[in-house]
């Protein structure tokens, strides 16, 4: 399987420092088990999978996996995933609603 991905250094301006975050920007069509296997292979604290938006109000759908499980929500992976999506689309995001995972509890 060939799949584009990026590794971001979050919370730092210095390469190879900070909190490593894997982002798969084109994750549409991946099965849950495939996302989990990819996150396990990266072995970082979180891996973000960006999919097409589920509604017109959203710009993307974000799923977050640790090497062991899917998370309903996590702050920096969500914000960095949307940041990367905006950067790639050359788009500036304003205030709005982030679509959390359907099972998220607040």
Long-range contacts (C-beta under 8 A, 24 or more apart in sequence): 1-34, 3-27, 3-30, 3-38, 5-42, 6-84, 7-42, 7-44, 8-80, 8-84, 10-76, 10-80, 11-76, 19-45, 19-76, 20-44, 20-45, 21-45, 21-46, 21-47, 21-48, 21-76, 21-77, 21-80, 22-46, 22-47, 22-48, 23-47, 23-48, 23-50, 23-80, 23-81, 23-84, 24-48, 24-49, 24-50, 25-50, 25-84, 25-85, 25-88, 26-50, 27-51, 27-63, 28-52, 32-70, 35-63, 35-65, 35-70, 36-65, 36-69, 36-70, 38-65, 39-65, 39-66, 39-67, 40-67, 40-68, 42-67, 43-67, 46-71, 46-74, 46-76, 46-77, 48-77, 48-78, 48-80, 48-81, 50-81, 50-84, 50-85, 53-99, 54-99, 55-99, 57-96, 57-97, 58-97, 58-98, 58-99, 59-85, 59-86, 59-89, 59-91, 59-93, 60-85, 61-99, 62-98, 62-99, 63-101, 64-101, 70-101, 71-101, 72-100, 72-101, 72-103, 72-104, 72-105, 73-100, 73-101, 73-104
